[in-house]
């Protein structure tokens, strides 16, 4: 019994230590952001609790840089990318999961090939193509956004995730719908997209978090 | 007969007639985007790598394998390749083992599991740029890390400014950010280990260490391999940490292959040379990806 208690204390100690390591950089970041002008942020020894406690820096960000515009930019790019990914991945995944047609293998392996090639290896021509399509640093804002969104509008990851979900939906559903006079497009939009609701949500979140980290594209374009 | 019915009838007839084109219609939008932003760039990378852009960006000349020859005679390229593989060989084993250890601890019956999961997963969801800036503060010459080792009586280290430490410092950030992600993958895998086996171990009086070595590890071997290949692929592609924290410096000591491609292409405008490097990266990553697809995620990518 006593051995079990010690074991638990040990486990908690390790997990608390790792958790602290995980959040410490954020604590330090927040602490520095709350330090006022009167305080030397390079003070030695470093101070976690600010002496000159202030929210001025946060106000300063709003005044000095056009933070709202940056935020709106991020939201537009993220939102458009997620929307296009959901729509186009689902469309492409459906025939790969449920239909038989000539060239299915070719289409399947073409998508699979995109997983194997890192974006970094093809980023130069992608940049040149967006340049040729007038999608870079455009005065016209809409085209500028397109340059950021279009290269990431379809992901093989999304297509395979959708395909997996479509495969789990019973085929009898589709047959029943077709007997009742439902065409493929209607069936696709009504049944599949509602059935895989949970999956859409999951894909949406994964894309949003991935976009937060999608820095490579931002630097380039 | 009302108009609605006749329109839907016409659509129905057209639909039956053109039915065999329907799958292609579904694939068309994604196909066009993949063509323009994947397949064309893919082949263009290969074409670019045979051209010389360094003399004039507008009039590239065809120089055959010259870029590759230059590449394999360049000491910087070997340094960069060495750094990338150092990244791989340091980060991958740590990212395969520490998250497993944490996942085993978290899967024990203890209180506060959810809180631990959230805290350890936090670095994953934060933008790498924010994380890199936070670490830049910690690594500063007068920063808190140097203070910490100062209290232990050690001299301060130039974490990002010393050629001996800069690569390790960047690797630490990558590991810090990856632990939570791989821990979640392991946690999912640990759920599938049959409980009876652990009970049998307890009855036989096996020690916790032996229990995990004989039951857990063999059961999650596929996951272990999967985590290794995923982290290897992402280690080959590391860019943002280096861009924010060191810009590849000092003296190329933390420059990896993707950063070097970026630098040659967008700062020196030497597109041909950068593309030749991109082809080398492509071949290396493709090998890892093929291993991953053929052995570990086979059922996910089956027709």
Interface residues (C-beta under 8 A of the other chain):
Chain A: X7 X8 X11 X12 X14 X15 X18 X19 X21 X22 X23 X24 X25 X26 X28 X29 X32 X42 X44 X45 X46 X87 X88 X89 X91 X92 X94 X95 X96 X99 X101 X104 X105 X107 X108 X110 X111 X112 X114 X115 X116 X117 X118 X119 X120 X121 X122 X123 X124 X125 X126 X128 X129 X150 X151 X153 X154 X159 X160 X164 X183 X184 X188 X209 X212 X213 X215 X216 X219 X220
Chain B: X11 X12 X15 X20 X22 X23 X24 X26 X27 X29 X30 X31 X33 X34 X36 X37 X38 X39 X40 X41 X42 X44 X45 X48 X102 X105 X106 X108 X110 X112 X115 X116 X119 X120 X122 X123 X124 X125 X126 X127 X128 X129 X130 X131 X133 X134 X135 X137 X138 X140 X142 X143 X144 X147 X176 X179 X180 X208 X233 X236 X237 X239 X240 X243 X258 X261 X262 X265 X266 X271 X274 X275 X278 X279 X281 X282 X285 X286 X289 X290 X293 X300 X301 X303
